[in-house]
Amino acid sequence: MEKDNNKLSIEDQETVARFAKALGHPTRIEILVFLSNQDSCFFGDIHDILPIAKSTVSQHLKELKDAGLIQGEIETPKVRYCIHKENWEKARKLFSNLFDMFRDKDICC
């Protein structure tokens, strides 16, 4: 992670964008909130809280997993999901750095 508080490296910019894209849907936020209150859970547990098709839940889980915000382990015949704590901390720091760049600045438009 770039140390300069006025700049993000290209790598960090790409990472922030990947995380932001994954966070860009209310259902994914709901999944993350649910997982944040669990040590881990199975696909069926997630599907039970969401009033949407299993295939749609799977697609949202795939987006979150591809972004690195969650991880899944196959425990035949089920898949168990949890928050990817290391990447979640990285996301928190990157977003904090990004938002801090605009703190106390007079922004007009």
Residue pairs with C-beta under 8 A, 6 or more apart in sequence:
1 9
1 12
1 90
1 93
1 94
1 97
2 8
2 9
2 12
2 97
5 97
5 100
5 101
6 101
8 16
8 94
8 97
8 98
12 94
12 97
15 90
15 91
15 94
16 91
16 94
16 95
16 98
18 67
18 68
19 67
19 68
19 69
19 91
19 94
19 95
21 63
21 67
22 28
22 63
22 64
22 66
22 67
22 69
23 29
23 32
23 69
25 60
25 63
27 50
27 52
27 56
27 60
28 60
28 63
28 64
30 49
30 50
31 46
31 50
31 57
31 60
31 61
31 64
31 70
32 64
32 69
32 70
32 83
34 41
34 46
34 49
35 41
35 46
35 70
35 81
35 82
35 83
36 83
38 45
38 82
39 82
40 80
40 81
40 82
41 80
41 81
41 82
42 75
42 78
42 79
42 80
42 81
43 54
43 57
43 58
43 61
43 78
43 79
43 81
44 78
46 57
46 61
46 81
47 54
47 57
50 57
61 70
61 72
61 81
64 70
65 71
65 72
65 81
68 84
68 87
69 83
69 84
69 87
69 88
69 91
70 81
70 82
70 83
70 84
71 81
71 82
71 83
71 84
72 79
72 80
72 81
72 82
73 79
73 80
74 80
